[in-house]
């Protein structure tokens, strides 16, 4: 699976253990947020004041 800024968080939700490492690094505690599945990687990053490119790369590295 190619992961980029447009990737739906819903597509990544089956990998919560790996994602939790990224979320913890960025101080995010929203793996259980109801709206998470409706957002893209970029939307989540922007909503939380993160650099979209760096956040996407981190997810790509951990899940890659």
C-alpha positions as CSV (number, residue, x, y, z in Angstrom):
1,X,0.0,0.0,0.0
2,X,1.4,3.4,-1.0
3,X,1.0,5.9,1.9
4,X,0.8,9.6,1.1
5,X,-1.0,12.7,2.3
6,X,-4.2,11.6,0.7
7,X,-4.3,8.2,2.4
8,X,-7.4,7.7,4.5
9,X,-6.7,7.0,8.1
10,X,-9.4,4.4,7.9
11,X,-7.1,2.5,5.5
12,X,-4.4,2.5,8.2
13,X,-6.6,1.6,11.2
14,X,-5.8,-2.1,11.1
15,X,-2.2,-1.2,12.0
16,X,-3.0,0.5,15.3
17,X,0.0,-0.9,17.2
18,X,2.5,0.5,14.7
19,X,0.5,3.8,14.3
20,X,0.4,4.2,18.1
21,X,4.2,4.7,18.1
22,X,3.9,7.5,15.6
23,X,1.0,9.1,17.4
24,X,2.8,8.9,20.7
25,X,5.9,10.6,19.2
26,X,3.7,13.5,18.0
27,X,1.7,13.7,21.3
28,X,-1.5,12.5,19.7
29,X,-4.0,10.4,21.6
30,X,-6.6,10.2,19.0
31,X,-6.4,6.6,17.8
32,X,-9.9,6.1,19.3
33,X,-11.3,9.4,18.1
34,X,-14.6,8.9,16.2
35,X,-13.7,11.2,13.4
36,X,-10.2,9.7,12.8
37,X,-11.5,7.2,10.2
38,X,-13.0,10.0,8.1
39,X,-9.7,12.0,7.8
40,X,-6.7,11.7,5.5
41,X,-3.2,11.7,6.8
42,X,-2.9,15.4,5.7
43,X,-6.1,16.4,7.4
44,X,-5.0,14.8,10.7
45,X,-1.6,16.5,10.5
46,X,-3.1,19.9,9.8
47,X,-5.7,19.6,12.5
48,X,-3.0,18.9,15.0
49,X,-0.5,21.6,13.8
50,X,2.0,19.0,12.4
51,X,4.1,19.2,9.3
52,X,2.2,17.1,6.8
53,X,5.3,15.9,5.0
54,X,7.2,14.9,8.2
55,X,4.1,13.2,9.6
56,X,3.5,11.3,6.4
57,X,7.1,10.2,6.2
58,X,7.0,8.9,9.8
59,X,3.9,6.9,9.1
60,X,5.4,5.5,5.9
61,X,8.6,4.6,7.8
62,X,6.8,2.8,10.6
63,X,4.3,1.0,8.4
64,X,6.6,0.4,5.5
